[in-house]
Amino acid sequence: MDDINVKEIEVLRAYCSKLNDFKTGTSAVGLLVARQIDKIKDDLNKRQREAQMFMDFVEDKANSVISRYDYALDKCPSARGQIGETDLDCKANISKAEDIMQSIKGKIRQLDTELENAQQHTKNFCLQVINMTDSCQNQMNRTITALEAYKETR
């Protein structure tokens, strides 16, 4: 142990300092990932609202068309042969569109859950890295203190 010198202790201190930088970087990356996931979730919610507004608009227009057909058929029941079952076709298409919309909503909920899980996983991972880095730093500081104490006794 006679060969311990101040330079070697300073190298250990430098590594300790780098570990601190690593913790800071890990925290920054964790925050950045969390923000990006939040932005994606906000965008998904915005798209879902837009899709719902569009669906409401289409449904309103389709109901308007159905209403006109129903009115025309009330006035002239014999026109059904020429008009066909357009009102039923419109209702069936509205139902299909609603089913598609529900499927989209379900997929958005699933994606939102997956994003939430990814965000939590990232947070947990960053905390583990920070805790392990803290532990390593504490051990290095104890080693530095022990080396300095030993050096002083020599």
Accessible surface in RSA format (square Angstrom, percent):
REM  Atomic radii and reference values for relative SASA: ProtOr
REM  Chains: A
REM  Algorithm: Lee & Richards
REM  Probe-radius: 1.40
REM  Slices: 20
REM RES _ NUM      All-atoms   Total-Side   Main-Chain    Non-polar    All polar
REM                ABS   REL    ABS   REL    ABS   REL    ABS   REL    ABS   REL
RES MET A   1   131.62  68.2  86.50  57.2  45.12 107.4  61.61  52.4  70.01  92.7
RES ASP A   2   110.19  77.2  83.74  83.4  26.45  62.5  40.63  95.6  69.56  69.4
RES ASP A   3   114.95  80.5  98.50  98.0  16.45  38.9  51.38 120.9  63.58  63.4
RES ILE A   4    15.58   8.9  13.93  10.4   1.64   4.0  14.09  10.1   1.49   4.0
RES ASN A   5    66.83  46.1  66.83  64.6   0.00   0.0  27.65  66.5  39.19  37.9
RES VAL A   6    99.28  65.3  98.01  88.7   1.27   3.1  98.18  85.3   1.10   3.0
RES LYS A   7   154.43  75.3 148.29  91.0   6.13  14.6  95.90  86.3  58.53  62.3
RES GLU A   8    85.22  48.9  82.07  62.1   3.15   7.5  40.97  79.2  44.25  36.1
RES ILE A   9     6.96   4.0   6.95   5.2   0.01   0.0   6.96   5.0   0.00   0.0
RES GLU A  10    79.51  45.6  75.71  57.3   3.79   9.0  36.14  69.9  43.36  35.4
RES VAL A  11    69.88  46.0  67.23  60.9   2.65   6.4  69.88  60.7   0.00   0.0
RES LEU A  12    45.27  25.2  45.27  32.4   0.00   0.0  45.27  31.8   0.00   0.0
RES ARG A  13    94.44  39.7  89.20  45.5   5.24  12.5  42.05  57.5  52.39  31.8
RES ALA A  14    55.01  50.6  46.67  72.0   8.34  19.0  54.04  76.1   0.97   2.6
RES TYR A  15   129.38  60.4 128.66  73.2   0.72   1.9  81.59  61.3  47.80  58.9
RES CYS A  16    10.66   8.1  10.43  11.6   0.23   0.5  10.16  25.7   0.50   0.5
RES SER A  17    62.62  52.9  54.76  73.1   7.87  18.1  30.75  65.5  31.88  44.7
RES LYS A  18   134.68  65.7 130.98  80.4   3.70   8.8  81.86  73.7  52.82  56.3
RES LEU A  19    38.54  21.5  38.28  27.4   0.26   0.7  38.54  27.1   0.00   0.0
RES ASN A  20    72.04  49.7  71.97  69.5   0.07   0.2   4.83  11.6  67.21  65.0
RES ASP A  21    82.86  58.0  73.91  73.6   8.96  21.2  27.86  65.6  55.01  54.9
RES PHE A  22   112.14  56.1 104.79  64.9   7.35  19.1 111.81  67.8   0.33   0.9
RES LYS A  23    38.60  18.8  38.17  23.4   0.43   1.0  15.61  14.0  22.99  24.5
RES THR A  24    90.65  64.5  84.59  85.8   6.06  14.4  67.86  91.1  22.79  34.4
RES GLY A  25    32.07  39.6   0.00   N/A  32.07  39.6  31.78  87.2   0.29   0.6
RES THR A  26    16.70  11.9  10.75  10.9   5.95  14.2  10.52  14.1   6.18   9.3
RES SER A  27    46.23  39.1  40.43  54.0   5.80  13.4  30.71  65.4  15.52  21.7
RES ALA A  28    54.85  50.4  47.42  73.2   7.44  16.9  51.94  73.1   2.92   7.7
RES VAL A  29    90.50  59.6  89.21  80.8   1.29   3.1  90.50  78.6   0.00   0.0
RES GLY A  30    11.21  13.8   0.00   N/A  11.21  13.8   8.03  22.0   3.18   7.1
RES LEU A  31   106.57  59.3 104.80  75.0   1.76   4.4 105.15  73.8   1.41   3.8
RES LEU A  32   108.10  60.2 107.76  77.1   0.34   0.8 107.90  75.8   0.20   0.5
RES VAL A  33    46.24  30.4  44.81  40.6   1.43   3.4  46.24  40.2   0.00   0.0
RES ALA A  34    27.53  25.3  27.20  42.0   0.33   0.8  27.53  38.8   0.01   0.0
RES ARG A  35   144.32  60.6 142.52  72.7   1.80   4.3  47.72  65.2  96.61  58.5
RES GLN A  36    82.99  46.4  82.99  60.7   0.00   0.0  29.15  62.1  53.84  40.8
RES ILE A  37    13.46   7.7  13.46  10.0   0.00   0.0  13.46   9.7   0.00   0.0
RES ASP A  38    63.77  44.7  62.88  62.6   0.89   2.1  21.09  49.6  42.68  42.6
RES LYS A  39   129.69  63.3 123.27  75.6   6.42  15.3  79.72  71.8  49.98  53.2
RES ILE A  40    83.17  47.3  80.72  60.1   2.45   5.9  82.82  59.6   0.35   1.0
RES LYS A  41    33.09  16.1  32.65  20.0   0.44   1.1  17.91  16.1  15.19  16.2
RES ASP A  42    93.74  65.7  89.34  88.9   4.40  10.4  27.78  65.4  65.97  65.8
RES ASP A  43    64.69  45.3  60.58  60.3   4.11   9.7  20.88  49.1  43.80  43.7
RES LEU A  44    30.53  17.0  30.45  21.8   0.08   0.2  30.53  21.4   0.00   0.0
RES ASN A  45    61.01  42.1  59.79  57.8   1.22   2.9  10.05  24.2  50.96  49.3
RES LYS A  46   102.41  50.0 102.29  62.8   0.12   0.3  50.13  45.1  52.28  55.7
RES ARG A  47   126.41  53.1 122.32  62.4   4.09   9.7  44.09  60.3  82.31  49.9
RES GLN A  48    38.29  21.4  37.77  27.6   0.52   1.2   8.72  18.6  29.57  22.4
RES ARG A  49   142.36  59.8 139.45  71.1   2.91   6.9  70.85  96.8  71.50  43.3
RES GLU A  50    69.38  39.8  64.35  48.7   5.03  12.0  34.80  67.3  34.57  28.2
RES ALA A  51    32.18  29.6  22.68  35.0   9.50  21.6  30.31  42.7   1.86   4.9
RES GLN A  52    53.49  29.9  53.49  39.1   0.00   0.0  31.79  67.7  21.70  16.5
RES MET A  53   130.86  67.8 124.38  82.3   6.48  15.4  90.39  76.8  40.47  53.6
RES PHE A  54   135.85  68.0 130.64  80.9   5.21  13.6 135.10  81.9   0.75   2.2
RES MET A  55    15.23   7.9  14.15   9.4   1.07   2.6   7.17   6.1   8.06  10.7
RES ASP A  56    71.80  50.3  65.90  65.6   5.90  13.9  28.30  66.6  43.50  43.4
RES PHE A  57   113.17  56.6 107.11  66.3   6.05  15.8 112.52  68.2   0.65   1.9
RES VAL A  58    54.05  35.6  52.90  47.9   1.15   2.8  53.83  46.8   0.22   0.6
RES GLU A  59    48.66  27.9  48.66  36.8   0.00   0.0   7.35  14.2  41.31  33.7
RES ASP A  60    90.63  63.5  86.24  85.8   4.39  10.4  20.56  48.4  70.07  69.9
RES LYS A  61   107.84  52.6 107.24  65.8   0.60   1.4  53.36  48.0  54.48  58.0
RES ALA A  62    17.92  16.5  11.84  18.3   6.08  13.8  17.31  24.4   0.61   1.6
RES ASN A  63    75.46  52.0  70.82  68.4   4.64  11.2  24.24  58.3  51.22  49.5
RES SER A  64    39.62  33.5  30.59  40.8   9.03  20.8  25.19  53.6  14.43  20.2
RES VAL A  65    52.63  34.6  52.63  47.6   0.00   0.0  52.63  45.7   0.00   0.0
RES ILE A  66    10.32   5.9  10.32   7.7   0.00   0.0  10.32   7.4   0.00   0.0
RES SER A  67    66.31  56.0  59.94  80.0   6.37  14.7  26.81  57.1  39.51  55.3
RES ARG A  68   160.34  67.3 154.16  78.6   6.18  14.7  68.39  93.5  91.95  55.7
RES TYR A  69    64.56  30.1  63.89  36.4   0.66   1.7  25.35  19.1  39.20  48.3
RES ASP A  70    56.57  39.6  54.28  54.0   2.30   5.4  25.86  60.9  30.72  30.6
RES TYR A  71   139.28  65.0 135.70  77.2   3.57   9.3 103.49  77.8  35.79  44.1
RES ALA A  72    38.37  35.3  33.14  51.1   5.23  11.9  37.61  53.0   0.76   2.0
RES LEU A  73    15.53   8.7  12.45   8.9   3.09   7.8  12.74   8.9   2.80   7.5
RES ASP A  74   116.09  81.3  90.52  90.1  25.57  60.5  21.24  50.0  94.84  94.6
RES LYS A  75   140.22  68.4 109.11  66.9  31.11  74.1  55.08  49.6  85.14  90.7
RES CYS A  76    59.05  44.7  56.75  63.3   2.29   5.4  22.63  57.3  36.42  39.3
RES PRO A  77    99.89  72.8  87.81  80.0  12.08  43.9  90.09  74.4   9.80  60.9
RES SER A  78    94.46  79.8  67.69  90.3  26.77  61.7  58.58 124.7  35.88  50.3
RES ALA A  79    20.77  19.1  18.77  29.0   2.00   4.5  20.77  29.2   0.00   0.0
RES ARG A  80    89.33  37.5  88.47  45.1   0.86   2.0  43.05  58.8  46.27  28.0
RES GLY A  81    72.40  89.3   0.00   N/A  72.40  89.3  41.01 112.5  31.39  70.3
RES GLN A  82   157.04  87.8 120.41  88.0  36.63  87.2  64.75 137.8  92.29  70.0
RES ILE A  83    47.87  27.2  29.40  21.9  18.47  44.5  35.53  25.6  12.34  33.5
RES GLY A  84    26.88  33.2   0.00   N/A  26.88  33.2  26.63  73.1   0.25   0.6
RES GLU A  85    78.88  45.3  72.68  55.0   6.20  14.8  45.69  88.4  33.19  27.1
RES THR A  86    36.20  25.7  35.77  36.3   0.43   1.0  22.17  29.8  14.03  21.2
RES ASP A  87     9.99   7.0   9.33   9.3   0.66   1.6   0.00   0.0   9.99  10.0
RES LEU A  88    96.33  53.6  91.89  65.7   4.43  11.1  92.39  64.9   3.94  10.6
RES ASP A  89    83.84  58.7  81.46  81.1   2.37   5.6  21.56  50.7  62.28  62.1
RES CYS A  90    25.19  19.1  22.91  25.6   2.28   5.4   2.05   5.2  23.14  25.0
RES LYS A  91    99.62  48.6  93.05  57.1   6.57  15.6  56.81  51.1  42.81  45.6
RES ALA A  92    50.40  46.3  41.21  63.6   9.20  20.9  48.95  68.9   1.46   3.9
RES ASN A  93    87.16  60.1  82.57  79.8   4.59  11.1  24.45  58.9  62.70  60.6
RES ILE A  94    18.54  10.6  16.62  12.4   1.92   4.6  18.41  13.3   0.13   0.3
RES SER A  95    54.39  46.0  53.44  71.3   0.95   2.2  23.68  50.4  30.71  43.0
RES LYS A  96   130.77  63.8 128.99  79.1   1.78   4.2  79.56  71.6  51.21  54.6
RES ALA A  97    29.04  26.7  23.89  36.9   5.15  11.7  26.60  37.5   2.44   6.5
RES GLU A  98    66.63  38.3  65.67  49.7   0.97   2.3  24.24  46.9  42.39  34.6
RES ASP A  99    93.65  65.6  86.82  86.4   6.83  16.2  27.48  64.7  66.17  66.0
RES ILE A 100   107.07  60.9 104.77  78.1   2.30   5.5 107.02  77.1   0.05   0.1
RES MET A 101    11.77   6.1  11.26   7.4   0.51   1.2   5.10   4.3   6.66   8.8
RES GLN A 102   101.52  56.8  96.84  70.8   4.68  11.1  43.94  93.5  57.57  43.7
RES SER A 103    56.14  47.4  42.52  56.7  13.62  31.4  35.37  75.3  20.77  29.1
RES ILE A 104    68.56  39.0  67.91  50.6   0.65   1.6  68.52  49.3   0.04   0.1
RES LYS A 105    43.18  21.1  43.18  26.5   0.00   0.0  12.15  10.9  31.02  33.0
RES GLY A 106    24.94  30.8   0.00   N/A  24.94  30.8  19.43  53.3   5.51  12.3
RES LYS A 107   134.01  65.4 129.45  79.4   4.56  10.9  73.54  66.2  60.47  64.4
RES ILE A 108    20.95  11.9  20.22  15.1   0.73   1.8  20.90  15.0   0.06   0.2
RES ARG A 109   142.15  59.7 139.11  70.9   3.04   7.2  71.71  98.0  70.44  42.7
RES GLN A 110   108.26  60.5 101.01  73.8   7.25  17.3  35.62  75.8  72.64  55.1
RES LEU A 111    73.03  40.7  72.04  51.5   0.98   2.5  72.86  51.2   0.17   0.5
RES ASP A 112    49.10  34.4  49.04  48.8   0.06   0.1   5.71  13.4  43.40  43.3
RES THR A 113    78.72  56.0  74.96  76.0   3.75   8.9  51.92  69.7  26.80  40.5
RES GLU A 114    86.59  49.7  81.15  61.4   5.44  13.0  37.93  73.4  48.66  39.7
RES LEU A 115    22.76  12.7  22.36  16.0   0.40   1.0  22.70  15.9   0.06   0.2
RES GLU A 116    83.63  48.0  83.50  63.2   0.13   0.3  39.81  77.0  43.82  35.8
RES ASN A 117    90.70  62.5  85.67  82.8   5.03  12.1  26.28  63.3  64.42  62.3
RES ALA A 118    44.06  40.5  35.95  55.5   8.10  18.4  43.20  60.8   0.85   2.3
RES GLN A 119    31.01  17.3  29.76  21.7   1.25   3.0  16.37  34.9  14.64  11.1
RES GLN A 120    88.02  49.2  85.89  62.8   2.12   5.1  38.77  82.5  49.24  37.3
RES HIS A 121   128.39  70.2 125.10  87.0   3.29   8.4  82.04  84.6  46.35  53.9
RES THR A 122    28.69  20.4  25.85  26.2   2.83   6.8  14.74  19.8  13.95  21.1
RES LYS A 123   119.86  58.5 113.87  69.9   5.99  14.3  66.79  60.1  53.07  56.5
RES ASN A 124    69.25  47.8  67.51  65.2   1.73   4.2  20.87  50.2  48.38  46.8
RES PHE A 125   114.58  57.3 113.15  70.1   1.43   3.7 114.11  69.2   0.47   1.3
RES CYS A 126    11.93   9.0  11.93  13.3   0.00   0.0   7.99  20.2   3.94   4.2
RES LEU A 127    87.02  48.5  87.02  62.3   0.00   0.0  87.02  61.1   0.00   0.0
RES GLN A 128   111.31  62.2 109.45  80.0   1.86   4.4  30.89  65.8  80.42  61.0
RES VAL A 129    14.53   9.6  14.33  13.0   0.20   0.5  14.33  12.5   0.20   0.5
RES ILE A 130    34.43  19.6  34.43  25.7   0.00   0.0  34.43  24.8   0.00   0.0
RES ASN A 131    91.37  63.0  86.05  83.2   5.31  12.8  23.36  56.2  68.01  65.7
RES MET A 132   128.17  66.4 120.39  79.7   7.78  18.5  85.46  72.7  42.71  56.6
RES THR A 133     8.63   6.1   5.23   5.3   3.41   8.1   3.31   4.4   5.32   8.0
RES ASP A 134    47.89  33.5  47.22  47.0   0.68   1.6  17.67  41.6  30.22  30.1
RES SER A 135    68.53  57.9  62.19  83.0   6.34  14.6  29.41  62.6  39.12  54.8
RES CYS A 136    58.03  43.9  51.01  56.9   7.02  16.5  20.12  51.0  37.91  40.9
RES GLN A 137    23.98  13.4  23.98  17.5   0.00   0.0   4.34   9.2  19.64  14.9
RES ASN A 138    77.50  53.4  75.40  72.9   2.10   5.1   9.04  21.8  68.46  66.2
RES GLN A 139    97.47  54.5  97.47  71.2   0.00   0.0  41.88  89.2  55.59  42.2
RES MET A 140    32.60  16.9  31.46  20.8   1.14   2.7  26.85  22.8   5.75   7.6
RES ASN A 141    71.99  49.6  70.81  68.4   1.18   2.8  22.49  54.1  49.49  47.8
RES ARG A 142   142.06  59.6 135.12  68.9   6.94  16.5  73.57 100.5  68.50  41.5
RES THR A 143    53.30  37.9  48.43  49.1   4.88  11.6  39.92  53.6  13.38  20.2
RES ILE A 144     8.36   4.8   8.36   6.2   0.00   0.0   8.36   6.0   0.00   0.0
RES THR A 145    87.20  62.0  86.47  87.7   0.73   1.7  62.49  83.9  24.71  37.4
RES ALA A 146    61.00  56.1  49.49  76.4  11.51  26.2  57.20  80.5   3.80  10.1
RES LEU A 147    31.54  17.6  31.26  22.4   0.27   0.7  31.54  22.1   0.00   0.0
RES GLU A 148    51.51  29.6  50.13  37.9   1.38   3.3  21.31  41.2  30.20  24.7
RES ALA A 149    52.77  48.5  46.80  72.2   5.96  13.6  51.88  73.1   0.88   2.3
RES TYR A 150    64.58  30.2  59.86  34.1   4.72  12.3  53.48  40.2  11.10  13.7
RES LYS A 151    76.22  37.2  68.16  41.8   8.06  19.2  38.17  34.4  38.05  40.5
RES GLU A 152   149.49  85.8 115.29  87.2  34.20  81.4  47.39  91.7 102.10  83.4
RES THR A 153   110.79  78.8  72.77  73.8  38.03  90.6  74.98 100.7  35.82  54.1
RES ARG A 154   163.33  68.6 102.24  52.1  61.09 145.5  48.10  65.7 115.23  69.8
END  Absolute sums over single chains surface
CHAIN  1 A    11140.4      10165.9        974.5       6464.0       4676.4
END  Absolute sums over all chains
TOTAL         11140.4      10165.9        974.5       6464.0       4676.4
